[in-house]
Amino acid sequence: MSNRQQIAFAFPRGAHQEAFIQGVFRYAADQELNWTYTIAPESLSLSVLDLVDWPGDGVLAALNTAEEVEYAMAMRPHVVNISSTLPESPVPRSMVDNVAVGRIAADHLATRGLRNFAFYGLQDVEYSKRRWMGFIERLEESGYSATKHLATPTFGFRGSVWLNQHQELAAWLESLPTPCGVFSVSDYRARHVLDACQQVNLNSPEQIAVLGVDNEHVICDHITPKLSSVARNDVLEGYRAAELLHMRLDGRSSEETEIAVPPLEVVARDSTSAFAVEDPRMKKVLEYLLTNVAEPITIDELAEHADVSRRWLEYAFRDALGETPYHYLQRQRLILAKQLLRDDPTSPVYRIAQRTGFSSVKQLSNAFQKAYGVTPGEYRKLSH
């Protein structure tokens, strides 16, 4: 085992940061590293500004301001950045793939049959810009557009700024054509969208479908309706950040100085549960499909359930959702397969195939690799 090295966590602590720290611990254990950890004793927040004379070896830090960047570059301990707030990082960085976050958000809202889309983000914050970029690019690929409303970040603000932002948000929501899918830059901002909807008597999800980012359970599960959210792969982000720091501590160079980790999936809850399709037969088909996605149902069975022809169903899906019934069903099965691979790590892949409506491991593997670029087994390793 190597000599003991002291590492500091210099970032605000919360639910998804705790999962990030688990990834750091996992990497250290895998590499048999003798790392000890420094955190703030009472506060849930520690900054590189607090570590100017700290005598440790390495820091995993959220660098969100120019001042923090300046301090990080001057510090003796090696620093790895875990924040995507700034456009460029002067030190190695491990972060979520924010463009991919936006793309997966667009896909999720579009599969609800929505045709109107909007983005609620932050001014002059890089991760917000990139999430908007992925969101609008994916929508435009499918022939859609979106509007956006950007708020000023409230770090360190006092007084009535929250109230003013809330009033501006409510007025913007009232101006949107409904039904509309609103993608918010974070779960915290998405929570404000739901609060503002209640204030101006907009029903969610029927009129405004709301989607956040980070899958913070305290935020998502304790509001009505419960909030759908894009879940990050926080454990892998932590693992890769620890890997970057380890290389720096060993004096090794790497071609990868900025790692972008793809998000896991959308965790769908009540805030995006409605289908924005007018035909009651299509609603019936979609509800039946999602209820029985794990079963080996066929397109003919879907048509029979709604008492329509297969030809009618094909046209209706293309018109309402922009894809065939087969592709929609397959995508929902793959989303479920990703969830099971991550949440049930001891289940063999053949059981995952059975539980997601695929006829064989080969069929699941071929579809999975085509959609995500990795096999089910490789994805499982990356997710843990």
Secondary structure, DSSP 8 states (H G I E B T S, - for coil): ----EEEEEES---HHHHHHHHHHHHHHHHTT--EEEE--SS-S---GGG-TT---SEEEE---SHHHHHHHHH-SSEEEE---SSS--SS-EEEE-HHHHHHHHHHHHHTTT---EEEEEETT-HHHHHHHHHHHHHHHHTT---EEEEE---TT--TTHHHHHHHHHHHHHHHS-SSEEEEESSHHHHHHHHHHHHHTT--TTTTEEEEEES--HHHHSSSSS--EEEE--HHHHHHHHHHHHHHHHTT---S-SEEEE---EEE--GGG-S---S-HHHHHHHHHHHHTTTS---HHHHHHHHT--HHHHHHHHHHHHSS-HHHHHHHHHHHHHHHHHHH-TTS-HHHHHHHTT-SSHHHHHHHHHHHHSS-HHHHHHHT-
